[in-house]
Amino acid sequence: MEYSRKITDPVCGKFVITIDGPAGAGKTTVSKELSKRLDYKYVDTGALYRGIALAADLQNVAPEDDAGLERLCNSIELKFVSTDNGQRLLLNHSDITDKIRTPKISMLASAVSARAVVRTHLLDLQRKMGREKGAVFEGRDMGTVVFPDAEIKFFLDASQDKRALRRYEEIKTKTSQSYKDVKQDMQKRDKNDSTRELAPLKSAEDAVVIDSTDFTVDKVVELMLSHIENIKKTNK
């Protein structure tokens, strides 16, 4: 593995780390564990899109209604808070963490994330979160669009069968969807996310790509930590 660029970080020796990838690749679990090991903030940017999707659903704003989405974005407040139950997402001071993890909201999030008005609104919010560095940002365009100059970038992937199985195991007690349903939804979302004109899902050119199909969470995190240590050594 080659490291072709010199990384400088003026803020307490900490970095902005991005982890992108498709649904079910293990980004959330890995990002949380990596941030814990590094004592970094963890930011689930996908939850922000889900939060807007939920708000749009509650207010009957269609995903293709740009004017309605812009008014919506300007009228709501999305905020992460740390609690004894972990990180929670608040919509106008109401905890929506569990409400955004449904198949319906997943598909709506994919739809609204393709709209420029939504991406512009969240771009500013996410970049403000990254100013102090020392954060792991999980998403789909963190390393390509939101933080193109991030010091450390990863792209986490896995086979579609494995990703569908992981997602099914995650939601099977909360939904009536079968594994086949989950896989079909994932195929549709993969296509939507990777072919959309605005900020499509793809690996940044300077990202480290990790296929987690046959890896445990610990193995993936260890690979990431090894890369981060090598980066730190090149800066000394």
C-alpha positions as CSV (number, residue, x, y, z in Angstrom):
1,M,0.0,0.0,0.0
2,E,1.5,3.3,-1.1
3,Y,0.9,6.7,0.5
4,S,1.6,9.4,-2.1
5,R,0.6,12.6,-0.3
6,K,1.7,14.4,2.8
7,I,-1.0,14.9,5.3
8,T,-1.0,17.8,7.6
9,D,-3.4,18.3,10.5
10,P,-3.3,21.4,12.7
11,V,-6.1,20.4,15.1
12,C,-4.7,18.3,17.9
13,G,-3.1,15.8,15.6
14,K,-6.5,14.4,14.6
15,F,-8.1,13.7,11.3
16,V,-11.3,13.7,9.4
17,I,-11.9,10.0,8.4
18,T,-14.6,9.1,5.9
19,I,-16.2,5.7,5.4
20,D,-18.4,5.3,2.3
21,G,-20.1,2.3,0.8
22,P,-23.4,0.7,-0.1
23,A,-26.1,-0.4,2.3
24,G,-25.3,-3.5,4.3
25,A,-21.5,-3.3,3.9
26,G,-21.1,-2.9,7.7
27,K,-20.3,0.8,7.7
28,T,-22.3,1.7,10.8
29,T,-20.8,-1.0,13.0
30,V,-17.3,-0.5,11.7
31,S,-17.5,3.3,12.0
32,K,-18.8,3.2,15.6
33,E,-16.0,0.8,16.6
34,L,-13.3,2.7,14.8
35,S,-14.4,6.0,16.4
36,K,-14.5,4.3,19.8
37,R,-11.0,3.0,19.4
38,L,-9.7,6.4,18.3
39,D,-11.8,8.4,20.7
40,Y,-13.3,10.3,17.7
41,K,-16.8,11.5,17.2
42,Y,-19.0,9.3,15.1
43,V,-21.3,10.9,12.5
44,D,-23.9,8.8,10.7
45,T,-24.7,11.1,7.8
46,G,-27.1,8.6,6.3
47,A,-29.3,9.2,9.4
48,L,-29.6,12.9,8.4
49,Y,-31.0,11.9,5.0
50,R,-33.3,9.5,6.7
51,G,-34.4,12.3,9.1
52,I,-35.3,14.5,6.2
53,A,-37.1,11.6,4.5
54,L,-39.1,11.0,7.7
55,A,-40.0,14.7,8.0
56,A,-41.1,14.7,4.3
57,D,-43.2,11.7,4.8
58,L,-44.9,13.2,7.9
59,Q,-45.6,16.4,6.1
60,N,-46.6,14.7,2.8
61,V,-43.8,16.3,0.8
62,A,-43.1,14.3,-2.3
63,P,-39.4,13.4,-3.0
64,E,-39.5,15.1,-6.4
65,D,-41.0,18.3,-4.9
66,D,-37.9,20.5,-4.7
67,A,-39.7,23.6,-3.6
68,G,-41.4,21.7,-0.8
69,L,-38.2,20.0,0.2
70,E,-36.4,23.3,0.4
71,R,-39.1,24.7,2.7
72,L,-39.0,21.6,4.7
73,C,-35.2,21.7,5.2
74,N,-35.4,25.4,6.2
75,S,-38.1,24.7,8.8
76,I,-36.7,21.7,10.7
77,E,-33.7,21.1,13.0
78,L,-31.8,17.8,12.9
79,K,-29.3,17.3,15.8
80,F,-27.2,14.4,17.1
81,V,-27.1,14.0,20.9
82,S,-25.1,11.5,23.0
83,T,-27.1,9.6,25.6
84,D,-26.7,6.5,27.8
85,N,-28.3,4.6,24.9
86,G,-25.7,5.9,22.4
87,Q,-26.0,8.5,19.8
88,R,-29.6,9.6,19.0
89,L,-31.0,11.8,16.2
90,L,-33.5,14.5,17.1
91,L,-35.9,16.1,14.7
92,N,-37.2,19.3,16.2
93,H,-36.2,18.0,19.7
94,S,-38.1,14.7,19.2
95,D,-36.1,11.4,19.1
96,I,-36.5,9.8,15.7
97,T,-33.6,7.3,15.9
98,D,-35.8,4.2,15.8
99,K,-38.4,5.6,13.4
100,I,-36.0,6.2,10.5
101,R,-34.9,2.5,10.4
102,T,-37.7,1.1,8.3
103,P,-37.8,-0.1,4.7
104,K,-40.1,2.7,3.7
105,I,-37.8,5.4,5.1
106,S,-34.8,3.7,3.5
107,M,-36.3,4.0,0.1
108,L,-37.5,7.6,0.7
109,A,-34.0,8.5,1.9
110,S,-32.5,7.2,-1.3
111,A,-35.0,9.3,-3.3
112,V,-34.5,12.6,-1.3
113,S,-30.8,12.2,-1.3
114,A,-30.8,12.6,-5.1
115,R,-32.3,16.1,-4.8
116,A,-29.9,19.0,-5.0
117,V,-31.8,21.1,-2.4
118,V,-31.4,18.4,0.2
119,R,-27.8,17.7,-0.5
120,T,-26.9,21.4,-0.4
121,H,-28.6,21.8,2.9
122,L,-26.9,18.9,4.5
123,L,-23.5,19.7,2.9
124,D,-23.2,22.8,5.0
125,L,-24.3,21.0,8.1
126,Q,-21.9,18.1,7.7
127,R,-18.9,20.4,7.0
128,K,-19.6,22.4,10.1
129,M,-19.5,19.1,12.0
130,G,-16.0,18.3,10.5
131,R,-14.3,21.6,11.3
132,E,-12.9,20.4,14.6
133,K,-11.7,17.2,13.1
134,G,-11.3,14.1,15.2
135,A,-14.4,12.6,13.6
136,V,-15.5,9.5,11.6
137,F,-18.1,10.3,8.9
138,E,-20.1,7.4,7.6
139,G,-22.0,7.8,4.4
140,R,-22.1,7.5,0.6
141,D,-20.3,10.6,-0.7
142,M,-18.2,11.6,2.3
143,G,-14.9,11.1,0.6
144,T,-16.0,12.2,-2.9
145,V,-18.2,15.3,-2.3
146,V,-18.5,16.4,1.4
147,F,-14.9,16.0,2.4
148,P,-12.8,15.6,-0.8
149,D,-9.7,16.8,1.2
150,A,-10.3,14.4,4.1
151,E,-7.0,13.1,5.4
152,I,-8.1,9.4,5.5
153,K,-10.8,7.8,3.3
154,F,-12.2,4.3,3.2
155,F,-14.7,2.6,0.9
156,L,-16.3,-0.5,2.5
157,D,-18.0,-3.0,0.3
158,A,-19.2,-6.6,0.4
159,S,-21.1,-9.0,-1.9
160,Q,-24.8,-8.2,-2.4
161,D,-25.8,-11.5,-0.9
162,K,-23.8,-10.8,2.2
163,R,-25.1,-7.3,2.5
164,A,-28.7,-8.4,2.1
165,L,-28.3,-11.0,4.7
166,R,-26.7,-8.6,7.2
167,R,-29.6,-6.1,6.6
168,Y,-32.2,-8.8,7.0
169,E,-30.7,-10.0,10.3
170,E,-30.7,-6.4,11.5
171,I,-34.4,-5.7,10.7
172,K,-36.1,-9.1,10.8
173,T,-37.6,-8.5,14.2
174,K,-38.9,-5.1,13.2
175,T,-40.5,-5.9,9.8
176,S,-42.4,-8.6,7.9
177,Q,-40.0,-8.4,5.0
178,S,-38.4,-11.6,3.8
179,Y,-34.8,-12.0,2.9
180,K,-35.9,-11.9,-0.8
181,D,-37.7,-8.6,-0.2
182,V,-34.7,-7.1,1.5
183,K,-32.4,-8.2,-1.3
184,Q,-34.7,-6.8,-4.0
185,D,-34.9,-3.4,-2.1
186,M,-31.2,-3.4,-1.8
187,Q,-30.7,-4.0,-5.5
188,K,-33.0,-1.2,-6.3
189,R,-31.3,1.2,-3.9
190,D,-27.9,0.2,-5.1
191,K,-28.9,1.1,-8.7
192,N,-30.5,4.4,-7.5
193,D,-27.5,5.4,-5.5
194,S,-24.8,4.5,-8.0
195,T,-26.5,5.9,-11.1
196,R,-28.0,9.1,-9.9
197,E,-26.5,12.2,-11.6
198,L,-25.9,14.1,-8.3
199,A,-23.1,12.7,-6.0
200,P,-23.4,9.0,-7.1
201,L,-22.2,6.3,-4.8
202,K,-18.6,5.5,-5.8
203,S,-15.2,5.1,-4.2
204,A,-12.9,8.2,-4.0
205,E,-9.8,7.8,-6.1
206,D,-7.6,8.0,-3.0
207,A,-9.8,5.8,-0.7
208,V,-8.7,2.5,0.6
209,V,-11.2,-0.1,-0.6
210,I,-12.0,-2.9,1.8
211,D,-14.2,-5.9,0.9
212,S,-15.8,-7.1,4.1
213,T,-17.6,-10.1,2.7
214,D,-15.4,-12.6,4.6
215,F,-14.1,-10.3,7.3
216,T,-15.3,-9.8,10.9
217,V,-15.9,-6.3,12.2
218,D,-12.7,-6.6,14.3
219,K,-10.7,-7.6,11.2
220,V,-12.0,-4.6,9.2
221,V,-11.3,-2.2,12.1
222,E,-7.7,-3.6,12.5
223,L,-7.1,-3.0,8.8
224,M,-8.3,0.5,9.1
225,L,-6.2,1.2,12.2
226,S,-3.1,-0.2,10.5
227,H,-3.6,2.2,7.6
228,I,-4.1,5.1,9.9
229,E,-0.9,4.3,11.8
230,N,1.0,4.1,8.5
231,I,-0.4,7.5,7.6
232,K,0.7,8.9,10.9
233,K,4.2,7.6,10.4
234,T,4.6,9.3,7.1
235,N,3.8,12.6,8.8
236,K,6.5,12.4,11.4
